[in-house]
Amino acid sequence: MLTRNCLLLFLWILVDEGSVSYLRPPLPPLGRSRTGREHTRSLVGPMRNGAAGFQRVKRGWVWNQFFVLEEYMGSDPQYVGKLHTDLDKGDSAVKYTLSGEGAGSIFTIDQTTGDIHALRSLDREEKPYYTLRAQAVDINTNRPLEPESEFVIKVQDINDNEPKFLEGPYTASVPEMSPVGTYVTQVTATDADDPTYGNSARVVYSILHGQPYFSVDPKTGVIKTALPNMDREVKEQYQVLIQAKDMGGQLGGLAGTTTINITLSDVNDNPPRFSKSFFHLRVPESSAVGSAVGRIKAHDLDIGKNAEVEYTIVPGDGGAMFDITTNEHNQEGIIILRKPLDYETKKAYTFKVDASNAHLDPRFQSSGAFKDTATVKINVLDVDEPPVFNKPSYVMDVYEDTPAGTIIGAVTAQDLDASSSPVRYSIDWKTDLDSYFDIDPVEGTISTNELLDRENIAQHNISIVATKLNSPVLTSRVAVTVQVLDINEFPPELASPYETFVCENAKPRQVIQSFSAKDQDLPSAGQQFSFRSPKEDLKNRNFTILDFGNNTAGIVTKRSGFRRRLQEIYFLPVVIEDNGYPPKSSTGTLTIRVCGCESDGSLLTCSAEAIFLPVGLSTGALIAILLCIIILLVIVVLYVGLRRQKKKETLMSSKEDIRDNVIHYDDEGGGEEDTHAFDMGTLRNPKVVKDNLYRRDVKPEMKRGPRPPVSQDSADIRDFINQRLKEHDTDNSAPPYDSLATYAYEGDGSVAESLSSIESLAIDLEEDYDYLTDWGPRFKTLAGIFGEQSETQSNSATTENTH
C-alpha cells in the first residue's frame, strides 16, 4: 500500500512539472486545494523578452490528499506524503510548518523537504481522519511565502475488527409442534471496520451448533425452526450457537459468535391420564356432609393452564351421594360427601369419574378424546352412632293456664346401630331455667310443671337430649318449640279514638265514618268482630251502626237537618263482640261533631264561632281578634300588678337584726303644698311639737301621749356620733371622697313618736309595742318586728330570774 501511494505521488509530480510554464513570477501566490485539481491563477507583469501580456501560472503547492495505514507495526515512522511549493528552489531557503490535529504528537514534517511521517500506529475506529494546516515561510525572515493551506490525512482501514453481537446471549421461545420455518428470533452482529472500503464489514451468519432443529438466514440473521413436531415433553430447552464472519465469509475473515437459548413453549397436546383405572376409598358413616372423603389424580404432561384438569362424576350408581372438585394447587380431584351416610342402609358406593382439560386446543382434538375415565369404589365403615330422633324438630301447642302435669307431646329417638341400645331422655336445663316442663326419661313424653301464661311468655324453646344407655357419651339433641295458645281473656275495643263529623247538609242513610276494633288476645289473624248498637240505643233517631262483616263497621245517619245551633256534639254507643270462647264484648262511645260542609261534602269548619258570626268572618280574622283581646288582658293585668307592687310596704329586709336599720316608706307625698299630712317644721326641729297633731290616715283606738323628745345634748348621742365618725375615718374600704353622715330627729310629730333607734333608752327595752297593731295595715310589719323582740327579751329575763 505504501509503495502504491508513493508511485501515485511521483507520477503526479511528473505530470504537474510537465504542465508548468517556463515563466515563473518572482513571487507567485500560494495556491491550495484539497483535491489537487484546482489551480491558482495569478496575473504577472511583462515578460523578459519585452512582450507584454498575462500568463496563467501553475498552483503554488505540490501535494495530494494523504492516506495512512492503520495499525502500522513498522519500526520506522510511517511515511505519509510530501509537501512542496514552487518557491522552493532546492536551496533550503523555504521552511515548512505543520499545525492542526495531531501535529507534532502524531504527525511530523521535515521543515526542509516537506516530508510528513506518522510517529505512531493509528486506529481508524478510534479516529478516521485528521485535519491539518501547512505553510511555507522564509527560513531567514520567517515571513510566510504563501497563505496557510488546510489538508486531510485519512486513516486507511484494514480488517482488524471481528463482528460482535452486542445484545447476546439471546433468549427466545417458540411453541412446540410448530411447522418448519416458524420464526423464532433475529440476531444482529456489528463490525467496527469501514463498510465503504472492501469487505471488512460485510458479515455472513451461520449455525455452528443447533442443527437440525433450527436454521439461520446468512444475510439477515433470522432464526427459524428447521424440524417439524418438536415436542416440549421430549425436550424443552435448546442452545444454538450462531457465528457472524466478515469478509463475506471468505477465508481469512474475522468471526464472532453468540448463544441463543430457545425454549419450546407448551401447547395442550396431551390429555390428562389417571395413574390407575380403579380407586378404592373408605369413609366412616359419621362423616359430616361437605367433608372430603378421598382424593384421586389424573396427570397431564402439559404445564400451566394446559395442565388444568376438570373432574366430573358420571351419573349412575352412587354418584348422587358425592361431588368432586379440583384442587387448584396440585390438580387433585377431591371427593366430597353430599348426603349423610348410613352403614345400616348401604355399605358401598361405586361410580365413575372423568378427567378432562379445561382449555382445549382445536388442533389436537382430531387425534382423539382429550379425557380419561376411572372407577371409584367407596366402602362405608360402621361407626357407633348416637340416637337419632324421628323428626329434625318438634312443635307442640298448649293452652295457657293448663293444669300442671298435663302431657303436651312426646319425642322419639332410636339407636340405629346393630346393638340397638335403649335410649334415655332429658331436658337441657340451660334451655328451661325456670323448669316449666318435665320429660319422662323412658317414654319421652313432655308435660307441664306449672301454669303457663301466654302474656308472660308466648313461646318456649327447649332442647331434648337423647342418650344411649350402654354408651352415655353418645348423645343427640332436638329442638322442641312449645307454643302457648291464648284463651279469650280480653274484650275487643275500638282500634283508635275516632274523630267523626256529620255535615249539616247530610242525607239520611249516609255512611259518615268507618271504624274497626282490636283485641289483645292472640293470634290477631283469626279474630272476628261484630258491631251493633246497644239495646237501649235502638230508638236513636239520629245515627245507627252498620256492620260490614269484615271486622269493620260504619256510622249511618238516620235523618237530615243537623244544626250546630241546636246541638253541636252527639255521642253514639257501639257494642263490639269477638268470636272467642267464651265470647267477649265491650261498649265504646263514638263522638260525632256537627260541622259545616260544602255541597260536595268537603269540610268547611267545625268551630263554634261560625254559629255566632253569621257575617262569615274567616278563621284567621277570628284568631286575630282573640289575640288582640288576650294582649289587652295581659296589659291590664300587668298594670294592676305594678300598681299593687308600688303600694306594698316593706319595712325591713331582715326580721332578726333590727339595729340601725332605716325603715322607709315609698308613699309619695303631695309636695310642699301638702300641709295637712305632715308638719315639716316638726321634722326639722324636734322641739316644735304640736301636742294635738296626729296622723290623719289612721285613727288609733287608743290615745297615747307623745313621748318627750330626747335632748340634743344627750351624752349617748354624742358618744354614738363620735363612734360613727371614728369608724368612718378608720374605714379603709370607704370611697376616697368626703361624705356627710346626718343623724337627725324624726317622728316627734307623729302619734307613734320617733321611730329612730337612736332615742331608744335602756329603760324602754321592756316597753309593750302591742299598740302598733292598732295603727292599721301600714304598721303591721313594724308591729311584728317589735313584738318578736319583746317576746325574746321577756324570755331572756325569765331565764335570768330562773338562774
Secondary structure, 3 states (H helix, E strand, C coil): CHHHHHHHHHHHHHHHHHCCCCCCCCCCCCCCCCCCCCCCCCCCCCCCCCCCCCCCCCCCECCCCEEEECCCCCCCCEEEEECCECCCCCCCCEEEEEEECCECCCEEECCCCCEEEECCCCCCCCCCEEEEEEEEEECCCCCECCCCEEEEEEEECCCCCCCECCCCCEEEEEECCCCCCCEEEECCCECCCCCCCCCCCCCEEEEEECCCCEEECCCCCEEEECCCCCCCCCCCEEEEEEEEECHHHCCCCCEEEEEEEEEEECCCCCCCEECCCEEEEEEECCCCCCCEEEEEEEECCCCHHHHCEEEEEECCCCHHHEEEEECCCCCEEEEEECCCCCCCCCCEEEEEEEEEECCCCHHHHHHCCCEEEEEEEEEEECCCCCCEECCCEEEEEEECCCCCCCEEEECCEECCCCCCCCEEEEECHHHCCCCCEEECCCCCEEEECCCCCCCCCCEEEEEEEEEECCCCCCEEEEEEEEEEECCCCCCCEECCCCEEEEECCCCCCCEEEEEEEECCCCCCCCCCEEEECCHHHCCCCCEEEEECCCCEEEEEECCCCCCCCCCCEEEEEEEEEECCCCCCEEEEEEEEEEEEECCCCCEEECCCHHHHCCCCCCHHHHHHHHHHHHHHHHHHHHHHHHHHHHHCCCCCCCCCCCCCCCCCCCCCCCCCCCCCCCCHHHHHCCCCCCCCCCCCCCCCCCCCCCCCCCCCCCHHHHHHHHHHHHHHHHCCCCCCCCCCCCCCCCCCCCCCCCCCHHHCCHHHCCCCCHHHHHHCHHHHHHHHHHHHHHHHHHHHHHHHHHC
